[in-house]
Structure formats: C-alpha cells, structure tokens
Amino acid sequence: NYEQHQVRMENRLEKMAVILDLTEEQQTQIEALIEKQWQDRQSMRAQMQASRNDLRAYKQGNEFNESEFRAKAQKHADLKTEMMVQHAKTRQQLFAVLTPEQ
C-alpha cells in the first residue's frame, strides 16, 4: 500500500543520501522520480493483473481459439516489456541526477 511505499522510499533515500552524499536538490529529484515510478507501476500492475486474469479465464474456458489466445498472450507480454522499459528509463533518469563521482 501507499504508506508502506512511503516508509520504504524514505529508508532508501536516507541510505542513498548517506552513501552517495546527495545534495538536498538531488534528494528532491530522486524522491520525485521514485514517486512517479511507483504511481506508474501501480497502473501497470493493475493492467497486468487484469491481463493474467483474462488469460487464466480463457484457458479454463470450454473453447480454444489459438489466434485469440495468442493475442491475449501477446498483450500480456507487451505489458511485461513496458514495465521493464519503464524501470530501465527510471534507472537512467536516476543516474542522470548523480554526479560522475557519485
């Protein structure tokens, strides 16, 4: 839930601030990045859950149409890929906030 996310984010940010000697501005930027990423992931998680449920229900149905199943599986794979891309983009944005020494 959101409260747990807040606590984890604060703990991570504190550790990063000490280890990397972050400035206040860097901490603010990183906090905003992490918050945005969490919000985006919540939306993606809901879509993933719906996609999983759709696939599960289709597999349990009486009729099987390979092309329909492939379309549903592809949609699910596309969502997974998008989550991975978003994670990588956030990571790059986070590294862009840091100095070369950090």
Secondary structure, DSSP 4 states (H G I P E B T S, - for coil): -HHHHHHHHHHHHHHHHHHHT--HHHHHHHHHHHHHHHHHHHHHHHHHHHHHHHHHHHHHSS---HHHHHHHHHHHHHHHHHHHHHHHHHHHHHHHHS-TT-
